[in-house]
Amino acid sequence: MKIKDGFIYRQVAGQHVVIPVGENIADFNGIVNLNETAAFMWLKLQEGSSQEQLVAALQNEFDVDAQQALQDVAAFVQDLRELKAIADE
Amino acid sequence: MNSIVSSPERHPVSATFELTARCNFSCKMCFVRVDEQRISQLGQRELTAAEWISLARQAADMGTLNLLLTGGEPMLREDFEEIYEAISRMGFYLSLYTNASMITPRIRRLLTKYPPHQIGVTLYGASEQTYNRLCGVSGAFERVIQGIRFLHTLPSRLELRTTYVKDNVADMRAIRQLVAGIDERLPIINNFTISNAVRGGVADPISHRLSPRENVDMVFNNIKLALEELLLKEMRNPRTMPAEKRKLMVNENPPADGYLSIYGCGGGMSFYTITWNGRLIACQTMDEEGVDVLKESLSTAWDVYPLQVVHPEPAKACQTCLWQTECASCPALRKAETGSINGITPHHCKIAELFYNRKLTDQRRQGETHEKSL
């Protein structure tokens, strides 16, 4: 999985935001606010990552058990799919 | 040497890029338009595409999120497409202002591929005659309508923007019907704070603006949207900003406890404008020289901007004014009208007084009606 072209991650006044540009605006004309864990996962997905790798990375970085990590990653990926922000490689 | 002693947090979140102050229209009430002759007189030059693109990158690095591209008429620049395409990929929440009369097939393709998030189109009349009379152009109205129809097909948030003056106030109902005919959900933003042109602009808006009473009548009678915006508006004055521990103090100048912000708004605190000739100023309506952004860097210009702002004594009359809640004036408007950011503006004071009295009357009438129905 990888973040599609045309979703730009920015840091603004200490916050993590994502702006869709180009054709993506037709699907979502707005600004996405990411909290710390979402930003962490987003940046991993910019490079490309599988769901399993994301779960492992989340557990590594944050104080969270496997069950929680699995749920959080699944929910996040679902959100991204709804935004049409993910391309499956 | 001047230095900032203390300051509340400043974040350059929103920017306006005034790509040009030239325009293909010559609207009588324009506050910004310059022509080639005035540009020559001012001894200034427009920025190049490369400079705008570099400034956009610097703005992004600095944490600017919202970016408005405007003019004058931005599409008048032959390099508009080059500038626009580069900037549209940088991840700004992008807005574009245009009069919609110069949307070539190439620009259509560009905007289809890279739509802005928001578009503001100025609509000055409902006929060729009005556009001719007010904006000095022929055959433009049809192009404007075609332009608006095209822009409406994009996923961008579209709004129409009007300014009512003597030459077009009679078109108000027709304009509303015209817009509703395209899409009844399209918002119409009405600007009525008109003053002198700023920064060398060549038009003479004051000669063409409505009188205070005409202005107030216009708003109350026909523009429901503007009325809703007015009722929600708070007076722009340092005293009404929320209290913060750190005040802005430059070189420990008076007042001893500093200012809550530079101008009592987000100007120079959370938003800024880059002028057509490369100066960072608080907002596009502010008649000030600002800071050169090309000499060093944009972030340096942003950092030192507060240093060159001069705060004269606040106007005593404003402190005790009865109509404060209806006052639409701000430092930029007062500067344009009087030459001082704290100057008294009889025209705009009168508008505030009339709004205040009118609303009081309406409230009393509603009260009486309510009592009668009980």
Interface residues (C-beta under 8 A of the other chain):
Chain A: I8 Y9 R10 Q11 V12 A13 V17 I19 V21 G22 E23 I25 A26 N29 G30 I31
Chain B: H11 V13 A60 G63 T64 L65 S88 R89 M90 G91 F92 Y93 L94 K113 Y114 P115 H117 P155 S156 R157
